[in-house]
Amino acid sequence: MAGKKKTTFAKLNREAKVREKRQAKTMRKEDRQREGDAGGGIDHEVEDLSHLDVADVEGVVPDVPVDR
């Protein structure tokens, strides 16, 4: 004789959905880690700020005197 079923199909479906979401999340996380390990990160370029290295800027009065 079979025992009484203890959970509803709705609960089983919810649990299956949670398992699928967790598995998808784990796969995305592993993909990100593999991408980071492969060195596929963002390459940052150094910005050229040489145009800002001037003695005075017209119309601007410095609060603190600058010794050059």
PyMOL Python script that loads the backbone (N, CA, C, O; Angstrom):
from pymol import cmd

cmd.read_pdbstr("""\
ATOM      1  N   MET A   1       0.836  -1.176   0.000  1.00  0.00           N
ATOM      2  CA  MET A   1       0.000   0.000   0.000  1.00  0.00           C
ATOM      3  C   MET A   1       0.892   1.254   0.000  1.00  0.00           C
ATOM      4  O   MET A   1       1.827   1.354   0.794  1.00  0.00           O
ATOM      5  N   ALA A   2       0.602   2.181  -0.870  1.00  0.00           N
ATOM      6  CA  ALA A   2       1.396   3.403  -0.976  1.00  0.00           C
ATOM      7  C   ALA A   2       0.990   4.391   0.108  1.00  0.00           C
ATOM      8  O   ALA A   2      -0.173   4.476   0.500  1.00  0.00           O
ATOM      9  N   GLY A   3       1.990   5.136   0.580  1.00  0.00           N
ATOM     10  CA  GLY A   3       1.704   6.137   1.606  1.00  0.00           C
ATOM     11  C   GLY A   3       1.079   7.380   0.995  1.00  0.00           C
ATOM     12  O   GLY A   3       1.079   7.572  -0.221  1.00  0.00           O
ATOM     13  N   LYS A   4       0.551   8.212   1.873  1.00  0.00           N
ATOM     14  CA  LYS A   4      -0.089   9.447   1.423  1.00  0.00           C
ATOM     15  C   LYS A   4       0.965  10.433   0.907  1.00  0.00           C
ATOM     16  O   LYS A   4       2.029  10.585   1.507  1.00  0.00           O
ATOM     17  N   LYS A   5       0.663  11.088  -0.194  1.00  0.00           N
ATOM     18  CA  LYS A   5       1.573  12.077  -0.765  1.00  0.00           C
ATOM     19  C   LYS A   5       1.605  13.294   0.166  1.00  0.00           C
ATOM     20  O   LYS A   5       0.558  13.820   0.543  1.00  0.00           O
ATOM     21  N   LYS A   6       2.824  13.738   0.536  1.00  0.00           N
ATOM     22  CA  LYS A   6       2.941  14.769   1.566  1.00  0.00           C
ATOM     23  C   LYS A   6       3.100  16.182   1.021  1.00  0.00           C
ATOM     24  O   LYS A   6       2.954  17.146   1.773  1.00  0.00           O
ATOM     25  N   THR A   7       3.395  16.329  -0.258  1.00  0.00           N
ATOM     26  CA  THR A   7       3.539  17.678  -0.808  1.00  0.00           C
ATOM     27  C   THR A   7       2.676  17.823  -2.050  1.00  0.00           C
ATOM     28  O   THR A   7       2.400  16.857  -2.760  1.00  0.00           O
ATOM     29  N   THR A   8       2.263  19.052  -2.286  1.00  0.00           N
ATOM     30  CA  THR A   8       1.425  19.327  -3.453  1.00  0.00           C
ATOM     31  C   THR A   8       2.310  19.541  -4.678  1.00  0.00           C
ATOM     32  O   THR A   8       3.511  19.783  -4.565  1.00  0.00           O
ATOM     33  N   PHE A   9       1.690  19.446  -5.839  1.00  0.00           N
ATOM     34  CA  PHE A   9       2.439  19.698  -7.071  1.00  0.00           C
ATOM     35  C   PHE A   9       2.901  21.150  -7.138  1.00  0.00           C
ATOM     36  O   PHE A   9       3.954  21.436  -7.707  1.00  0.00           O
ATOM     37  N   ALA A  10       2.126  22.069  -6.565  1.00  0.00           N
ATOM     38  CA  ALA A  10       2.530  23.477  -6.570  1.00  0.00           C
ATOM     39  C   ALA A  10       3.847  23.645  -5.821  1.00  0.00           C
ATOM     40  O   ALA A  10       4.744  24.355  -6.273  1.00  0.00           O
ATOM     41  N   LYS A  11       3.952  22.981  -4.666  1.00  0.00           N
ATOM     42  CA  LYS A  11       5.192  23.083  -3.891  1.00  0.00           C
ATOM     43  C   LYS A  11       6.345  22.434  -4.651  1.00  0.00           C
ATOM     44  O   LYS A  11       7.445  22.985  -4.696  1.00  0.00           O
ATOM     45  N   LEU A  12       6.106  21.283  -5.241  1.00  0.00           N
ATOM     46  CA  LEU A  12       7.153  20.611  -6.008  1.00  0.00           C
ATOM     47  C   LEU A  12       7.614  21.491  -7.170  1.00  0.00           C
ATOM     48  O   LEU A  12       8.808  21.570  -7.458  1.00  0.00           O
ATOM     49  N   ASN A  13       6.656  22.155  -7.839  1.00  0.00           N
ATOM     50  CA  ASN A  13       7.008  23.043  -8.952  1.00  0.00           C
ATOM     51  C   ASN A  13       7.820  24.244  -8.475  1.00  0.00           C
ATOM     52  O   ASN A  13       8.783  24.643  -9.129  1.00  0.00           O
ATOM     53  N   ARG A  14       7.429  24.825  -7.326  1.00  0.00           N
ATOM     54  CA  ARG A  14       8.191  25.955  -6.774  1.00  0.00           C
ATOM     55  C   ARG A  14       9.616  25.532  -6.454  1.00  0.00           C
ATOM     56  O   ARG A  14      10.570  26.245  -6.769  1.00  0.00           O
ATOM     57  N   GLU A  15       9.755  24.373  -5.829  1.00  0.00           N
ATOM     58  CA  GLU A  15      11.092  23.884  -5.472  1.00  0.00           C
ATOM     59  C   GLU A  15      11.935  23.623  -6.715  1.00  0.00           C
ATOM     60  O   GLU A  15      13.132  23.912  -6.724  1.00  0.00           O
ATOM     61  N   ALA A  16      11.325  23.084  -7.756  1.00  0.00           N
ATOM     62  CA  ALA A  16      12.052  22.827  -9.002  1.00  0.00           C
ATOM     63  C   ALA A  16      12.506  24.144  -9.630  1.00  0.00           C
ATOM     64  O   ALA A  16      13.615  24.237 -10.156  1.00  0.00           O
ATOM     65  N   LYS A  17      11.636  25.167  -9.572  1.00  0.00           N
ATOM     66  CA  LYS A  17      11.983  26.471 -10.129  1.00  0.00           C
ATOM     67  C   LYS A  17      13.158  27.078  -9.373  1.00  0.00           C
ATOM     68  O   LYS A  17      14.055  27.659  -9.984  1.00  0.00           O
ATOM     69  N   VAL A  18      13.159  26.947  -8.040  1.00  0.00           N
ATOM     70  CA  VAL A  18      14.260  27.469  -7.226  1.00  0.00           C
ATOM     71  C   VAL A  18      15.556  26.747  -7.580  1.00  0.00           C
ATOM     72  O   VAL A  18      16.605  27.379  -7.707  1.00  0.00           O
ATOM     73  N   ARG A  19      15.487  25.423  -7.739  1.00  0.00           N
ATOM     74  CA  ARG A  19      16.685  24.656  -8.113  1.00  0.00           C
ATOM     75  C   ARG A  19      17.231  25.125  -9.456  1.00  0.00           C
ATOM     76  O   ARG A  19      18.442  25.279  -9.616  1.00  0.00           O
ATOM     77  N   GLU A  20      16.336  25.353 -10.430  1.00  0.00           N
ATOM     78  CA  GLU A  20      16.769  25.811 -11.754  1.00  0.00           C
ATOM     79  C   GLU A  20      17.421  27.189 -11.677  1.00  0.00           C
ATOM     80  O   GLU A  20      18.440  27.432 -12.325  1.00  0.00           O
ATOM     81  N   LYS A  21      16.831  28.098 -10.880  1.00  0.00           N
ATOM     82  CA  LYS A  21      17.407  29.444 -10.734  1.00  0.00           C
ATOM     83  C   LYS A  21      18.786  29.368 -10.104  1.00  0.00           C
ATOM     84  O   LYS A  21      19.711  30.049 -10.549  1.00  0.00           O
ATOM     85  N   ARG A  22      18.935  28.543  -9.068  1.00  0.00           N
ATOM     86  CA  ARG A  22      20.239  28.395  -8.410  1.00  0.00           C
ATOM     87  C   ARG A  22      21.275  27.857  -9.380  1.00  0.00           C
ATOM     88  O   ARG A  22      22.412  28.328  -9.414  1.00  0.00           O
ATOM     89  N   GLN A  23      20.877  26.868 -10.170  1.00  0.00           N
ATOM     90  CA  GLN A  23      21.802  26.282 -11.129  1.00  0.00           C
ATOM     91  C   GLN A  23      22.219  27.320 -12.176  1.00  0.00           C
ATOM     92  O   GLN A  23      23.393  27.398 -12.538  1.00  0.00           O
ATOM     93  N   ALA A  24      21.259  28.115 -12.661  1.00  0.00           N
ATOM     94  CA  ALA A  24      21.575  29.151 -13.650  1.00  0.00           C
ATOM     95  C   ALA A  24      22.505  30.198 -13.041  1.00  0.00           C
ATOM     96  O   ALA A  24      23.434  30.668 -13.699  1.00  0.00           O
ATOM     97  N   LYS A  25      22.252  30.559 -11.787  1.00  0.00           N
ATOM     98  CA  LYS A  25      23.090  31.551 -11.109  1.00  0.00           C
ATOM     99  C   LYS A  25      24.512  31.028 -10.954  1.00  0.00           C
ATOM    100  O   LYS A  25      25.476  31.760 -11.178  1.00  0.00           O
ATOM    101  N   THR A  26      24.640  29.762 -10.572  1.00  0.00           N
ATOM    102  CA  THR A  26      25.957  29.148 -10.415  1.00  0.00           C
ATOM    103  C   THR A  26      26.700  29.126 -11.748  1.00  0.00           C
ATOM    104  O   THR A  26      27.902  29.390 -11.794  1.00  0.00           O
ATOM    105  N   MET A  27      25.994  28.813 -12.825  1.00  0.00           N
ATOM    106  CA  MET A  27      26.627  28.778 -14.140  1.00  0.00           C
ATOM    107  C   MET A  27      27.108  30.168 -14.551  1.00  0.00           C
ATOM    108  O   MET A  27      28.206  30.311 -15.090  1.00  0.00           O
ATOM    109  N   ARG A  28      26.276  31.213 -14.296  1.00  0.00           N
ATOM    110  CA  ARG A  28      26.691  32.586 -14.630  1.00  0.00           C
ATOM    111  C   ARG A  28      27.919  32.982 -13.824  1.00  0.00           C
ATOM    112  O   ARG A  28      28.839  33.610 -14.347  1.00  0.00           O
ATOM    113  N   LYS A  29      27.926  32.606 -12.534  1.00  0.00           N
ATOM    114  CA  LYS A  29      29.058  32.939 -11.664  1.00  0.00           C
ATOM    115  C   LYS A  29      30.334  32.267 -12.175  1.00  0.00           C
ATOM    116  O   LYS A  29      31.388  32.901 -12.236  1.00  0.00           O
ATOM    117  N   GLU A  30      30.241  30.997 -12.538  1.00  0.00           N
ATOM    118  CA  GLU A  30      31.406  30.277 -13.054  1.00  0.00           C
ATOM    119  C   GLU A  30      31.898  30.902 -14.359  1.00  0.00           C
ATOM    120  O   GLU A  30      33.104  30.993 -14.588  1.00  0.00           O
ATOM    121  N   ASP A  31      30.966  31.334 -15.213  1.00  0.00           N
ATOM    122  CA  ASP A  31      31.348  31.992 -16.473  1.00  0.00           C
ATOM    123  C   ASP A  31      32.110  33.281 -16.197  1.00  0.00           C
ATOM    124  O   ASP A  31      33.122  33.559 -16.841  1.00  0.00           O
ATOM    125  N   ARG A  32      31.620  34.075 -15.232  1.00  0.00           N
ATOM    126  CA  ARG A  32      32.310  35.321 -14.882  1.00  0.00           C
ATOM    127  C   ARG A  32      33.703  35.035 -14.346  1.00  0.00           C
ATOM    128  O   ARG A  32      34.657  35.736 -14.684  1.00  0.00           O
ATOM    129  N   GLN A  33      33.826  34.002 -13.506  1.00  0.00           N
ATOM    130  CA  GLN A  33      35.134  33.663 -12.945  1.00  0.00           C
ATOM    131  C   GLN A  33      36.087  33.212 -14.042  1.00  0.00           C
ATOM    132  O   GLN A  33      37.255  33.599 -14.045  1.00  0.00           O
ATOM    133  N   ARG A  34      35.600  32.396 -14.976  1.00  0.00           N
ATOM    134  CA  ARG A  34      36.438  31.938 -16.083  1.00  0.00           C
ATOM    135  C   ARG A  34      36.875  33.118 -16.941  1.00  0.00           C
ATOM    136  O   ARG A  34      38.019  33.174 -17.393  1.00  0.00           O
ATOM    137  N   GLU A  35      35.965  34.058 -17.164  1.00  0.00           N
ATOM    138  CA  GLU A  35      36.288  35.236 -17.969  1.00  0.00           C
ATOM    139  C   GLU A  35      37.352  36.074 -17.265  1.00  0.00           C
ATOM    140  O   GLU A  35      38.254  36.600 -17.917  1.00  0.00           O
ATOM    141  N   GLY A  36      37.258  36.201 -15.963  1.00  0.00           N
ATOM    142  CA  GLY A  36      38.250  36.955 -15.200  1.00  0.00           C
ATOM    143  C   GLY A  36      39.591  36.264 -15.187  1.00  0.00           C
ATOM    144  O   GLY A  36      40.628  36.922 -15.272  1.00  0.00           O
ATOM    145  N   ASP A  37      39.593  34.939 -15.081  1.00  0.00           N
ATOM    146  CA  ASP A  37      40.841  34.174 -15.076  1.00  0.00           C
ATOM    147  C   ASP A  37      41.534  34.238 -16.430  1.00  0.00           C
ATOM    148  O   ASP A  37      42.762  34.189 -16.509  1.00  0.00           O
ATOM    149  N   ALA A  38      40.750  34.346 -17.487  1.00  0.00           N
ATOM    150  CA  ALA A  38      41.310  34.367 -18.836  1.00  0.00           C
ATOM    151  C   ALA A  38      41.916  35.727 -19.174  1.00  0.00           C
ATOM    152  O   ALA A  38      42.525  35.891 -20.231  1.00  0.00           O
ATOM    153  N   GLY A  39      41.754  36.691 -18.290  1.00  0.00           N
ATOM    154  CA  GLY A  39      42.320  38.013 -18.544  1.00  0.00           C
ATOM    155  C   GLY A  39      41.483  38.827 -19.501  1.00  0.00           C
ATOM    156  O   GLY A  39      41.992  39.764 -20.116  1.00  0.00           O
ATOM    157  N   GLY A  40      40.231  38.502 -19.641  1.00  0.00           N
ATOM    158  CA  GLY A  40      39.348  39.229 -20.543  1.00  0.00           C
ATOM    159  C   GLY A  40      38.730  40.439 -19.883  1.00  0.00           C
ATOM    160  O   GLY A  40      37.650  40.880 -20.277  1.00  0.00           O
ATOM    161  N   GLY A  41      39.403  40.982 -18.881  1.00  0.00           N
ATOM    162  CA  GLY A  41      38.872  42.134 -18.168  1.00  0.00           C
ATOM    163  C   GLY A  41      38.945  43.408 -18.989  1.00  0.00           C
ATOM    164  O   GLY A  41      39.400  43.401 -20.133  1.00  0.00           O
ATOM    165  N   ILE A  42      38.504  44.470 -18.407  1.00  0.00           N
ATOM    166  CA  ILE A  42      38.494  45.764 -19.082  1.00  0.00           C
ATOM    167  C   ILE A  42      39.888  46.367 -19.021  1.00  0.00           C
ATOM    168  O   ILE A  42      40.493  46.441 -17.952  1.00  0.00           O
ATOM    169  N   ASP A  43      40.394  46.797 -20.165  1.00  0.00           N
ATOM    170  CA  ASP A  43      41.688  47.470 -20.213  1.00  0.00           C
ATOM    171  C   ASP A  43      41.454  48.963 -20.035  1.00  0.00           C
ATOM    172  O   ASP A  43      40.748  49.591 -20.824  1.00  0.00           O
ATOM    173  N   HIS A  44      42.052  49.523 -18.994  1.00  0.00           N
ATOM    174  CA  HIS A  44      41.894  50.941 -18.723  1.00  0.00           C
ATOM    175  C   HIS A  44      43.028  51.718 -19.377  1.00  0.00           C
ATOM    176  O   HIS A  44      44.198  51.354 -19.253  1.00  0.00           O
ATOM    177  N   GLU A  45      42.670  52.786 -20.070  1.00  0.00           N
ATOM    178  CA  GLU A  45      43.670  53.638 -20.692  1.00  0.00           C
ATOM    179  C   GLU A  45      43.959  54.806 -19.766  1.00  0.00           C
ATOM    180  O   GLU A  45      43.062  55.331 -19.107  1.00  0.00           O
ATOM    181  N   VAL A  46      45.219  55.203 -19.725  1.00  0.00           N
ATOM    182  CA  VAL A  46      45.611  56.352 -18.926  1.00  0.00           C
ATOM    183  C   VAL A  46      45.217  57.604 -19.689  1.00  0.00           C
ATOM    184  O   VAL A  46      45.569  57.776 -20.856  1.00  0.00           O
ATOM    185  N   GLU A  47      44.478  58.478 -19.005  1.00  0.00           N
ATOM    186  CA  GLU A  47      44.005  59.694 -19.653  1.00  0.00           C
ATOM    187  C   GLU A  47      45.114  60.737 -19.682  1.00  0.00           C
ATOM    188  O   GLU A  47      45.822  60.929 -18.693  1.00  0.00           O
ATOM    189  N   ASP A  48      45.261  61.400 -20.805  1.00  0.00           N
ATOM    190  CA  ASP A  48      46.275  62.438 -20.964  1.00  0.00           C
ATOM    191  C   ASP A  48      45.763  63.737 -20.351  1.00  0.00           C
ATOM    192  O   ASP A  48      44.833  64.354 -20.871  1.00  0.00           O
ATOM    193  N   LEU A  49      46.376  64.147 -19.241  1.00  0.00           N
ATOM    194  CA  LEU A  49      45.969  65.368 -18.558  1.00  0.00           C
ATOM    195  C   LEU A  49      46.992  66.481 -18.721  1.00  0.00           C
ATOM    196  O   LEU A  49      46.962  67.457 -17.972  1.00  0.00           O
ATOM    197  N   SER A  50      47.897  66.355 -19.684  1.00  0.00           N
ATOM    198  CA  SER A  50      48.953  67.347 -19.865  1.00  0.00           C
ATOM    199  C   SER A  50      48.385  68.723 -20.217  1.00  0.00           C
ATOM    200  O   SER A  50      49.013  69.740 -19.924  1.00  0.00           O
ATOM    201  N   HIS A  51      47.231  68.766 -20.829  1.00  0.00           N
ATOM    202  CA  HIS A  51      46.632  70.050 -21.188  1.00  0.00           C
ATOM    203  C   HIS A  51      46.176  70.833 -19.953  1.00  0.00           C
ATOM    204  O   HIS A  51      45.904  72.030 -20.051  1.00  0.00           O
ATOM    205  N   LEU A  52      46.090  70.179 -18.802  1.00  0.00           N
ATOM    206  CA  LEU A  52      45.680  70.857 -17.577  1.00  0.00           C
ATOM    207  C   LEU A  52      46.863  71.444 -16.820  1.00  0.00           C
ATOM    208  O   LEU A  52      46.671  72.190 -15.860  1.00  0.00           O
ATOM    209  N   ASP A  53      48.076  71.122 -17.234  1.00  0.00           N
ATOM    210  CA  ASP A  53      49.274  71.568 -16.531  1.00  0.00           C
ATOM    211  C   ASP A  53      49.703  72.936 -17.067  1.00  0.00           C
ATOM    212  O   ASP A  53      50.675  73.044 -17.815  1.00  0.00           O
ATOM    213  N   VAL A  54      48.971  73.969 -16.678  1.00  0.00           N
ATOM    214  CA  VAL A  54      49.277  75.330 -17.110  1.00  0.00           C
ATOM    215  C   VAL A  54      49.445  76.211 -15.879  1.00  0.00           C
ATOM    216  O   VAL A  54      48.919  75.905 -14.809  1.00  0.00           O
ATOM    217  N   ALA A  55      50.182  77.309 -16.041  1.00  0.00           N
ATOM    218  CA  ALA A  55      50.445  78.204 -14.911  1.00  0.00           C
ATOM    219  C   ALA A  55      49.160  78.872 -14.434  1.00  0.00           C
ATOM    220  O   ALA A  55      48.882  78.865 -13.235  1.00  0.00           O
ATOM    221  N   ASP A  56      48.374  79.447 -15.333  1.00  0.00           N
ATOM    222  CA  ASP A  56      47.115  80.085 -14.943  1.00  0.00           C
ATOM    223  C   ASP A  56      46.033  79.674 -15.915  1.00  0.00           C
ATOM    224  O   ASP A  56      46.268  79.363 -17.083  1.00  0.00           O
ATOM    225  N   VAL A  57      44.839  79.692 -15.364  1.00  0.00           N
ATOM    226  CA  VAL A  57      43.677  79.476 -16.212  1.00  0.00           C
ATOM    227  C   VAL A  57      42.949  80.809 -16.240  1.00  0.00           C
ATOM    228  O   VAL A  57      42.641  81.378 -15.193  1.00  0.00           O
ATOM    229  N   GLU A  58      42.676  81.302 -17.432  1.00  0.00           N
ATOM    230  CA  GLU A  58      42.077  82.621 -17.584  1.00  0.00           C
ATOM    231  C   GLU A  58      40.730  82.681 -16.866  1.00  0.00           C
ATOM    232  O   GLU A  58      39.861  81.834 -17.075  1.00  0.00           O
ATOM    233  N   GLY A  59      40.573  83.701 -16.014  1.00  0.00           N
ATOM    234  CA  GLY A  59      39.308  83.894 -15.314  1.00  0.00           C
ATOM    235  C   GLY A  59      39.188  83.122 -14.016  1.00  0.00           C
ATOM    236  O   GLY A  59      38.146  83.195 -13.365  1.00  0.00           O
ATOM    237  N   VAL A  60      40.225  82.378 -13.609  1.00  0.00           N
ATOM    238  CA  VAL A  60      40.163  81.591 -12.377  1.00  0.00           C
ATOM    239  C   VAL A  60      41.210  82.117 -11.414  1.00  0.00           C
ATOM    240  O   VAL A  60      42.385  82.243 -11.757  1.00  0.00           O
ATOM    241  N   VAL A  61      40.761  82.425 -10.191  1.00  0.00           N
ATOM    242  CA  VAL A  61      41.675  82.894  -9.158  1.00  0.00           C
ATOM    243  C   VAL A  61      41.834  81.761  -8.150  1.00  0.00           C
ATOM    244  O   VAL A  61      40.841  81.320  -7.571  1.00  0.00           O
ATOM    245  N   PRO A  62      43.066  81.272  -7.920  1.00  0.00           N
ATOM    246  CA  PRO A  62      43.246  80.158  -6.984  1.00  0.00           C
ATOM    247  C   PRO A  62      43.023  80.595  -5.541  1.00  0.00           C
ATOM    248  O   PRO A  62      43.356  81.721  -5.170  1.00  0.00           O
ATOM    249  N   ASP A  63      42.462  79.705  -4.731  1.00  0.00           N
ATOM    250  CA  ASP A  63      42.257  79.973  -3.307  1.00  0.00           C
ATOM    251  C   ASP A  63      43.582  79.931  -2.566  1.00  0.00           C
ATOM    252  O   ASP A  63      43.811  80.705  -1.636  1.00  0.00           O
ATOM    253  N   VAL A  64      44.440  79.032  -2.979  1.00  0.00           N
ATOM    254  CA  VAL A  64      45.729  78.830  -2.325  1.00  0.00           C
ATOM    255  C   VAL A  64      46.816  79.114  -3.352  1.00  0.00           C
ATOM    256  O   VAL A  64      46.734  78.637  -4.484  1.00  0.00           O
ATOM    257  N   PRO A  65      47.835  79.883  -2.974  1.00  0.00           N
ATOM    258  CA  PRO A  65      48.912  80.127  -3.937  1.00  0.00           C
ATOM    259  C   PRO A  65      49.663  78.836  -4.263  1.00  0.00           C
ATOM    260  O   PRO A  65      49.931  78.021  -3.380  1.00  0.00           O
ATOM    261  N   VAL A  66      49.992  78.666  -5.524  1.00  0.00           N
ATOM    262  CA  VAL A  66      50.679  77.462  -5.978  1.00  0.00           C
ATOM    263  C   VAL A  66      52.115  77.823  -6.295  1.00  0.00           C
ATOM    264  O   VAL A  66      52.365  78.705  -7.117  1.00  0.00           O
ATOM    265  N   ASP A  67      53.073  77.147  -5.649  1.00  0.00           N
ATOM    266  CA  ASP A  67      54.491  77.376  -5.920  1.00  0.00           C
ATOM    267  C   ASP A  67      54.928  76.466  -7.048  1.00  0.00           C
ATOM    268  O   ASP A  67      54.743  75.250  -6.989  1.00  0.00           O
ATOM    269  N   ARG A  68      55.517  77.068  -8.089  1.00  0.00           N
ATOM    270  CA  ARG A  68      55.988  76.253  -9.219  1.00  0.00           C
ATOM    271  C   ARG A  68      57.426  76.521  -9.460  1.00  0.00           C
ATOM    272  O   ARG A  68      58.020  75.937 -10.367  1.00  0.00           O
TER     273      ARG A  68
END
""", "prot")
cmd.dss("prot")
cmd.show_as("cartoon", "prot")
cmd.util.cbc("prot")
cmd.orient("prot")
